[in-house]
Amino acid sequence: MHRPTIGLIAVVLLVAGFATRGATDEALSAALLRVGLVMVILWFAHPQIKNLPKWWVAGGAATLFLVTRFPKLLVVIIPIAAILWFLGPRARRGGTFRRAGPP
């Protein structure tokens, strides 16, 4: 998503949340403020998120959904995440990669 669009959506949601504060329906105000804050966090994190592989984003969203829906899955997900973390590929240490050949 376009970063300025995310910022605009966040500002609109926050303004609408503060404008509806004190109304008879507090749930609407609270929902607008919470979603607005999540959009602000997304706006801040956007440069780092766009460099992630798409399968990481999809896997993270699916994991978040499953954990919120079934909290007991944390007992299974945490060890699997630790195993994947330790067995995953490592970044190269040292300088940059150079091709062999004439300079």
C-alpha positions, 0 to 999 in steps of 0.5 A: 500500500502507498505510505501516504495513503496509510497515513491519511487513513490513520489521521481520518480514523483518529479524528473520527474517533476523537470526534465521536468521543462522548457520544452514546455509542462508545464502542464506535469511538473505541474501534475507530481509535484502535484501528487508527492506532494500528494504522499509525503503527503500520505507517511507521513500519511500512519501510521495513514491511515492504522489504519482507518476503510475501510469505512471511507476511502471509504466515505472520497474519495466519499465525496471528489469526490462529493464536487469537482464535485458539490461544492454546496453539501457542504451546505448539507454535512457539517451539516450531518458531524456535526450531525454524529460527535456529535451523533457518539460513544464516546471513553471510558475515564479512565483506561484499561478494565479488565476482572473479574476473577482470576488475 
